[in-house]
Amino acid sequence: MKKTIITAIAILGCAVAVKAQTIAAARAATIGSNVTIRGIVLNGAELGSIRYVQDPTGGISIYGTALSAVHRGDSIIANGTLTSYNNLFEITPVTFTVLATNKPLPTPAVITPNGMVEALEGQLVTINNGIFALGGGSFAGNTNYNFAASSQTAQVRVATTTTLVGTVIPNTSVNVFGILSQFCSAPASGCTTGYQLLLRDGNDIVNNSSIYITAQPTVSNITTSSFDLTWATNINGSNSYIKYSKDQTLATGSTTVSASPATPHTGSISGLTPATVYYAKVYSINGTDTASSSIRAYCTKSNSTGIIKTYFNRTVDNTVSTGTNAIYLNGLVDDTLIAYINRSKSELEIAIYNWDNSSSITSAVNAAAARGVKVRIVCDGSTAQSGMSTISAGCKYVYSPQGANYTIMHNKFVVIDVNSPTNSYVWTGSTNWTSSQLSTDANNVIIFQDQSIARGYKVEFDEMWGDTVVTSNPNATNARFGQFKTNNTPHEYVIGGKRVEQYFSPSDNTNSQLLATISTANTNMYTSNMLITRTDLAQKIASQTTTNSLATQVLLDDTTGFSTQFNYIKFGVGAANAAVDCHSWILHHKYVIIDQSNLASDPLVETGSHNWSTAGDTKNDENIVVVHDASIANQYFQEFTQRWTERTCSSAGIFENTNSMIGLNVFPNPTNGDFIVSYTLNTTDKVSISIYDFMGKKVDSKLVNGTLGLNTISISGNEYAKGIYLVEIATGNKKETKKLIVN
């Protein structure tokens, strides 16, 4: 929504000089009219810069950066313009007066999911005796969850800013409390869908069981024949146990082992087969109540060599090597891939986003089928796939579904001979099988000689295929792509003595895993990425760098680097440490290197096909691996160092001083009150002044007439919450941005 610079300053004790109307009357007013309401605030900063206010007649949202001073339970008068933000009634820009604090909240209306309607928008509600569809998993930020009650289904939303992120999704009957909101982008008004219940914190979920899981099962002590599972509950149990099987449903061949009844609970599963995927569910009992997790996948260690190899298709800098030199394959990535395909003896699974006929990869795949290898291929259905045009009849294949429910099958992996400890391989990384991707665009490849991770990748492949039998045809009825997939693959492996994590999108909350990985950085962080379009990732890079005084460098491709997220990163890590690459070829990597020089920390690298975007996390079929090893991390650092050295443009031209000089200046900076924006023009064009908060939302804007020479405008900063803002000046084809710090 378009905001305007607020000239009135709202502070405690400064009354709004307009008589308050009921919220019901305000909601009935014409969009764009001025309204004044009085009520009790339902939330604080846990939902960001928005607040919901309720009185006996209804509820409504108000928005503004100054609302950081407003807390749950405050009684306020608020005045502003009535707007509709994706069909949510909102008052903005807003001035307000806090009349009292710590007032009791309104009693929530008890409803069923079908009772989520316009009349209750902006109000506290509760839905009782419901079940989360993904119970047993973990909450991710900015994510909606299906919640079933009374044979109806509601959407429950968890914001990134809440303390619920990373906590356990209840797997038993619960009551949920929250604020009824709406997000519906079409039609522009009058939408009757998109209602969602906003949870504020853990107190908005009330378990109906006396015992429930508070920490997800984690696996440890992985060997070829055993592993341990540990989890926590809110209280000690009278009994705890683990049920496991090779069957994903635990319906056949299941075995039960005891675990410690005291929390945290630990149970050991032994007598297992090497490199085998097992499914397990944990239970803790208190009287007649039982807490249980969802069924999760785990894998024993293999008898393979565990050798991990990395390759890069552009030059590397071996002068920063700590022992193992990174390998530059000069135009030979496809030849190397062909050599691995030629090693296949029994089984070959391929999942590829884009494959053209520029190399001999197709011939190698056909040759494998001709010598009796069972070949199965999953291709993205939205790309040309000219490399499939001459695929032989001996190869079975399927294209990913198309339509409004799907985006892209963006994987790039190969699984070779999954049943052979000595000849099992997984090939993955960022590169597609096209001439430019294989030889020109900057890409990386990582290869595991390990049967355990090969079996994990095969589980993912089988889910898209719709069958586990390698001789079967694809089964469209059972096949799952995109958001319809399940979290059914192992995530922890021990490969060659190294810890390796593996995640698939969108079933495995991959973005949350990326955030967790970045959070481990203690010394340094380097990322080379085609794009970063998620604000939470940009902010995590910036905040982790600032908090831990990291040596951080960020390199993005120039086709996607010009973004608000890049500004967040630049201001957090320093302009000299953030750059975009302006070569004619694409910087197609998707990796981050953590603490590669600090052996006392946890040196690691994360890579794969996963773009750091919302689509990559919530809709695309993607994969990532996280390798905890100093040598592998350093090999990627050798590649990063060369890309950083060769970059052809830096952050100097991004947002600041674009197209031509405006000479933007903001002072005093930092400020704790008024500040002045100055700029110089050589025309009399109109000038747009916009101010964004650190979440990227425009909080204020103004259009003014420019004059030749130096221009200045004074803006009151008293209404802004403490934090970092971006002040943007735009006129004609010129634009500049400066950081503003409000203390």
N, C-alpha and C positions, 0 to 999 in steps of 0.2 A: 504494500500500500504506500501511496505517496504521503510523506510526512512534511510538515512545515516547521520552520524554526519557531520555537516556543519563546514568546517574549515575556509571558507571565512566569514568575518564579514561585513554585509551591514549596513551602517550608512548614515545619511544625508550628501550629499556632496561627498560621495566616489563613483566614477563612476564605472560601470561595464565595464571591459576592453574588451568588444566584441561588434562589431557593431550590432545594432538591426536589426532584420528582420521583415517583416510584420507578423501580427498574422496569416493571411491566410497561409503564408509560414511555420510558426511554426506548425500550425495544420496539414500541409501536410507532416511534417517530420516523420521519423521513430520513433516509440515508443522506448524510452530508449536513444534517442539522446539528445545532449545539444542544447538548443535553447535560444535565447535572443529576448525579445519583448519590445516594447514601446507603451504606450497607456494611456487612462484615466481610473481611478479606478471608478467602478460603485457602490460600497457599502463599508460600514465600518464594525464595530464590531457587527452590528445587525445580521449578518449571521455567527458569530463565527470567526474562524481562517482562513476562506477562503476569497479571494477577486476575483472579476471578473474584467477583464481589456479589454477595447475595443479600436480599432483603426479603420480607415476607411475601412479596409479590413475584419474585423471579431472580434470575442471575444473569450476569453479563461479564465480559472480559474487558480489562483496561490494559493499555500497553504504554511503556515509556521507560527510558533508562533510569530516571529519577526514582522509579518504584523500588529500587534496591533498598530504600529506607522503609518500605512497607512490608509488614510481616503477617503471618497467619494469625488471625484473631484480632487484627486492628479494625477499629470502626473508623471509616473514612467518608468524606465527601469528595467526589471526583467530578471534574467538569472537562468536556472536550467534544470532539466531533464524532458523531455516530458513523461508523463505517462497517463494511462487511468484508472480512478477510477469509476467503475461501468458505463463504457462507456462515462464518462465525461472527456474531455481533461483537463489535469491539469499539471502545471509545479511545480515540487517539488523534492528535497528541493530547495529553492529559495533564491537568493541574489538579492538585489534591490537598486536602488537609486531614491529618490524622487526629481524630477527636478523642480516641481512647485506645488502650492496648489490652491484650490478653482477655478479650471478650470471648464468651463461649460461642462455638460455631453452631450454625443451624443444625437441627436434627436431619440426617440424611433421609431422603425419600427411599423407601424400600420398593424396588422395581424388579421386573424380569428383563432379560435382554430386549424383548420387544417393546418395553417401556422406555427405551432410549429415544426420545422424541423431542421436537423443537421446544415444547412447552417447558422442558426441564433443562434446556441448554444453560450452561453456566452455573448449575446448582450442584450441591452435594447429593450423591445417590449411593445406594448400596445394593448389591446383588448377592443373594445368599445361596449357599449350598451348591456351588459351582465347581467345575473341574477345568483346569488349563489343558488344552490339547497337547502342549509340549511339556507337560509336567515331568519333572526329573531333570530337565535341562537347566540352562542358566539364562537369566535375563540379559539381553543386549540393549544398548541405548538406541533411542529413536526407532523403536520397533513395536509393531502391533501384534497382539497375541489373541488367538481364539479362546473364548471362555464360555463353556456350555453350562446352562442352568435352566431348569424347567423345560427341557427339550427345545431350548432356543439357544442361539449363539450371539455373543457380544464381542466387540473389539475392545481389548484392554491395551492401553499404550503406556510404554515406559520411556521416559525422556533420558537423554544422555546425562543430564545434570542431576538426576536423582541417585540416591544411595542404593537403589535396587539393582543397578547395573552390576552384573557379575554374581549376584546372589542366586540361590536355587529357586527355580520355578516349582511351586508346590505340586506334589503328585497325589494329594488327597483332597477331599472336599474342603473348600474354604469359602469364607465370605469376603468380598472385595468392596472397599469403599473408594470413592474418588469423585472427581469433578467431571460432569458430563460436558464434553466439548464436541466440536464438529470440524471436519476438514473435508470439503467437497469442492473441487475446483470447477466443476461444470454440472448444471448450468450456472451462470453467473449469480443467480439468486433463486431462492425458492427450492433449493435442493433438499430432499427428504432422506438422504443417505449420508454415510460418512461419519455417523456418530461414534464416538469413542470415549471410553472411561479412562481418565488420566489418573494414574497412581502417583502419589507424592512421595511416599517412603514405605518402609517395611511395615509400619503400623496400619497401612491401608489393606493389608492382607491378614485375615484372622483365620488361623487353622482350626478346623473343627475336630482335630485329633489331638490327643494329649502329647504325642510324640511325632516329631517331623524332622526331616533332614535339613541341616543348616549348612553343610559343606559337601559338595559333590564327591563321589568316589574318585580317588586318584590312584594310579597304578605305580608300583615301584618294584625294585628287585626283580626285574625281568630277566629270566634265564631261558634256556632252550626247553625247560620242562616245568617252569613255575612262574608265578608272579603274585604279588600281594596287592590287595585293595584296601584302602583306608577311607573312611567317611566320618562325618560328625552328625549328631542329632542334638536337639535342644536340651534333652535330659538323657541320663543313662537308661538303657533298656534292660529288661529282664532277660532278654535273649536277642542275639543277632546272628545272622547267617548270610551266606552268598549262594545263589542258585546260578549255575552256569551250564552252557552247552555249546556245541558247534552250530546249533540251529538258532537263527536270528530271533525266533519267537519263544525259545526255551520250551517248545511244545514236545520235542523229542530228544531223547538221550540226555536229559538234564541230570546234574549231580548237585548235591547240597553239601556245603562245608560250613563249619562253625566259625564264628568271629567273636571277638571280645565284646561282651555286653556293655562295657563302660565306654563312653564317648571320649576321644575319637575311637571308633571301632576299626579293628584291623583283622583281616582274614587272609590266609594263604591258600592258594590253589596250586596243587602240585600234581605230578604224574601226567603232565601234558606232553604234547607232540611238538617238536621244533617247527617254527615258522607257520604256526596255525592260528587262525582267527577264532577266538572264543567270544561268546556273548554272555554277559553276566548282569545280574540284578541283585542289589543288596537290600537287606531287610533288617529293621530293628523293631522290637516288640515291647510294649508297655501295657500290661493287662490285656484288654480286648482290642487295643489300638495298635496298628502296625504302620510304620513308616517305611517307604520303599523308594528306590530310585527308578529311573527309566532303564531300559535295557541298553547297555553300552557295549561297544566292541573293544577287544584287547587282543594283542598278538604276542606270542612267544618269540624269543630270539631264534634266529636261523643258524644253520651250519654253513652259511655262505662265507665268502672271504670278507664281505663288508667293505670292499674297496669303493671309494667315492671319487669320481673324476669330474672335473669341471673344464669347460671349453668356452672360448670367446671368439666371436667372428670379426672383432676389430682389435687393433694393436693394444698391448698391455705394457705396463711399466714394471719390469722385473727388478729395477733398482730398489724398490721398496719391499722386495720379497724377504721373508723371514726364514726361508729354507726350501720351500717348494715353489718353483716358478709357475705362475699362471701360464696357460697354453693358448696362444693365438693361432687359430685355424684360418689361414689365409685362403678363403674361397673353398675350404674343404669340409665345411660342416655337413653338407649333404653326403659327401663321400664317407664321412665318419658314421653318419646315421645308416647309410647303406651297409657298411661293414658290420654294424650291430645287427641289422635285419638279416644279413647273411648268416649270422651265428644261430638264428632260430632253428630249432629242430622239431618242435612239436606244436607250439602255440604262439600266436602273435595277436595282441590286442592293440588297436590304434584309435586314439581319440584326437582329432585335429580340427582346428578352426578353419584354416585356409591352406589349400594344397593345389599348386599349379603343376603344369607339365614341363617345367623348365629344366628339371634334372632327371636322373635315372631312378628316383625313389620308387616310382610306380613299377618299373621293371623289376626292382629288387623284391617288392612285395609280391608281384606275380610269380617270380621265381620261387619264393618261399612256398606259395600255395602249390606250385607245380611239384615240389619235392615232398609234399605231404603235410606241410605245416597248416594247422587250422587257423585261418586268417579271419578276424572279425574287425570291422571298421565302423566307427561312429564319426560322422562328419557334421559340421554345422550346415543347416539347411538354407541359410541366407546368403552364402557365398558361392562363387562360381564353381569351385572345386574341379578345375579342368584336369587336375592330376588323376581324378577318378574316371575320366572319360575312356581310358583304355584299361581299366582294371579288369582282371580276368574273371571268368565265371566261377573259378575256384575260390574266390574271395566273397565272403558275405559282408553286407554293409547296410547301414541305415543312416538317413539324414535326420537331424534333430527337428522337432515339430516347429511349425510356423504359426503365427497368429498373435492375437492380442495378449494371450497368457504367457508368451515366451519371448525371450530376447535372443541371446546367442549362446551356442555351445562353444566356449572360448578356450577349452583345454588344448594342450599340446603335449600329449604323453604317449609313450609306447611301453607295453609290458611284453617281455620276452620269456617264454618257457617258465611259466609260473610254478610248475611242479618239479623243477630241477634245482637243487641247492647250489650247484656249481655253474649253472647257465641261466639263472634268473636275473633279469635286468629290468630296471625302470629308467627310461629316458624322459626327462621333462625339462622345463625351463620356459623361456619367453618366446622362442622363435617359432613362427609359422613356417610352412614348407613352400615358400614362394621364392622366386629368384632374388628379390630385393631383401627379403627377411633373412635368407640364408647367407647372403654374401655382403650386403651393403648396410642395411639398418643394424644398429648396435643391439646385439642380443647375446644371451648366455644359455648354456646347456649344462645340466647336471645329471650325472648317471650314477645309479646305485647298483652294485652287484650284490643283491640281497633278496632272498626269497620272501622274507617277512613283509617288507614294504611292497614287493611285487604283488603279494596276495591282497594287501590292502587296496592297491590301485585296481586290482581285478574286481573286488567287491563293488567299487564305484562304477567301473565299466559295465558290470553285469546289471546294475540298477538301470543304467540308460538303455541297455540292450533288452532288458525284460526277462532274462533267463540266465542261469548259471552254466548251462551246458554249452561247451564250445562248438559243438556240431549243430546247435539249434539255429533256426532262423530268428531274427529279431521279433520280439513279442510286443506289439504296440499296446496291448491291453495292460500288461504288467510294467511296461517301461515308465520310468520317471525321469523328467528333466527339470531343470530350473528349480523354482520354489516348491515343486511337488516332490522333490527328493527327500530322503530321510537321513538322519545322522547315524549311519550304520557302519562306518569304517573306523578302524583303530586310529588313534592320534599320537600314540607314543611308541617309539621303537628304540631298540638298542642295535646299532649297525656299526660293526667294526669297533665296538667299545665306545661309540659316540651316541649321545642322545640325539634323536631326530624326531621332530614333530611333523605331522602331516594333516592338512585340512582341505576340505572341498567346500566350495560355495554352491548354493547359498545355504546348505543344510547345517553347516558347522560353525556359524557365527564368525566367519573368517575375519571380518573387520575388528571384532573384539579381540581376536588372537593377535592381530597386528598391533593394536593399542597396547596389549599386554607385553608384546615383544619389545616395543619402543620403551615401555616403562622400565625395562631391565637395564637400560644404558646408564653406566656410571662414569665413563671416561670420554668416549667418542662415539659418533654416529655419522654414517655416510649413506646417502640414499641416491640412487640413480633410477628415475622413474619416468615413464612416458607421461603420466599424469597423476596429480593428486587433487581430486575434486571434492573430497569429504572434509568438511570443516573440522570434525573432531580429530582426524589424523593430523591436519595442519597444526591445530592447536596443541596436540600432544607433542609433536616434534618441537614446537616453540617452547612449551612449558617445561619439557624434560631438559632441554638445553639450558634454559634459564635457571631452573632449580638446581641442577647438578653441575653447572658451569662446564658443560660438555664442549668439546671441540667437534662442531657439527658442520657438515657441508651437504647442500642439497642441490641436485642437478635435475632439471626437468626438460622434456622436449619442448621446443619453441611453439609447436602447434597447440599445446595445451597449457603452457606455463603462464600465460597471461591471464591470471585469475585472482580473485579475492583471496583464495587459499594461499597463493604464492605470497601475497602481501603479509598474511599472518606469519608465514614461515620466515620471510625476510626480516620482519621486525623482531622476531624472536631469536633468530640465529645470527643476525647482522647482515647488512646488505652485501658485504664482501664474501659471505659464505653461502649465498643463495644465487643460483644462476639458471638461465635457460640455455639450451644448446641450439644454435641457429644453423647447423649444418644442413645441407640439402637432404641428407638421409635422416631417418627417424631414430631418435633415441628410444628404443622399444623395451628397455629393461623394466623390471618391476622388483627391484631388490633393495634391501636395507642391510647395512653392516653395523653390528653393535660391538663396541669394546674390542676391536680386533687386536689392539696393542696391549691390552690389559689381561694377562693370563690369570691374575688373581680374581678377576670378575668372571663373566660367562661369555667369552667371545662366541659370536654366532653370526650367521647370515640367513636371511629369509629371502626366498626367490620363488618363481613359478610363473603361472599365466595370469594371476589375479591382478586386474587393474584396481587401483586404489580409488574406487568410485562407489556410489550407492548401488548402481546396477550390478557392478562386480560382486557386491556383497549380498544383494537381495534377489537377483534374478538370473544372472549369467551362471553357466556351468564353468567353474574355475578350480584351480588347485594351487596350493602353496606348500613348500617344505621349509622347515626351520632346522638348520644344521648347527648344533652346538659344538664347534670345533675351531680352534685358533688358526689352524693351517688353511682350512677351507675359507674362513672369513678373510684371511690375508690374501688368498688368491683373488677373491672378489675385490679386495682393496687395491690390488695391482691394476685391475681393470678400471676401477673407479678413478684412480690417480691419473691414468692416461686420458680418460674422458674429461676429467676436470681440467687437465693441462691443455687439452685441445679445444675446449669450448670456445665458441666464436662470438658470444655475446654474454654479458653479465647482467646483474640486476639493475644496473644503472638506468637502463631504458625501459624498465617495467613499471608502468603506472606513473612514475615520476618523470617529468620532462618528456612526455611522449609527443611526437610530431613536431613540436617546437616549444621554446621556452615560454613559460608563464611567470616564472620566478615566484612560485608560491612560498609563503613563509607563514608560520603560525607561532605567535609569542604572546605572553610568556609560555614556555613549554618545558617542564610540566607546569600546570596551572591548578589553582584551587578556587578559581573564581572566573571572572571575565577573561576572554582572550581575544586577540586580534588576528584576523586573516588578511594578509596583504598579497597582492599579485599585480603584475605589470602587463598591460595590453597594448598592442599596436593597432587595434581596431576598436569599434564601439559596439561589438557584439554583446548580446545578452550572456550572462554568466550564471551557470548553475553551481550552487554550493551545496554539497551533500555531506552528511556526517553519518558514518557507519559505526555500529558497536563491534566488539571483537567477535561476535557470532555472525557478522556479515549482514545484519539487518539494518536497513536505512532507518535511522531514528529521527533525523531532521533534514530538511532541504529548503532551499530558497532560490528563486530566480530573480536576478537583479540586472539592471542596465549597467553595462561596462562603460568606462571612459578611457580615453587615451592616457597612457602613462600609468602611474602608480595608483592603485585602488586599495582601500582599506575598509573593513567592516568589523565592528565589535559584536561579539556574541557572548551571551551569558552562559558560563559553564557551571553555575551553581546548581542547575537542575540535573546535571549529569552525575551518575554514580561513579565512584572511583573505578578506574580501569583504563584500558587502552582503546582509543578511537582512531578512525581514519577520516581525515578531512580531505575531501576531493573537490577540486575546481575543474570545471569543464566549460569550454567555449569553442564553438566551431569544431575543428578537428584537433583541438589541443586539450590535453588532460594532464593534471598532476595530482598526486596524492601525498600527504604528509601524515606522519603519526602524531597523535596528540595524547598526552598522558594527563589524566585528571587525578589529582591527589586528594 
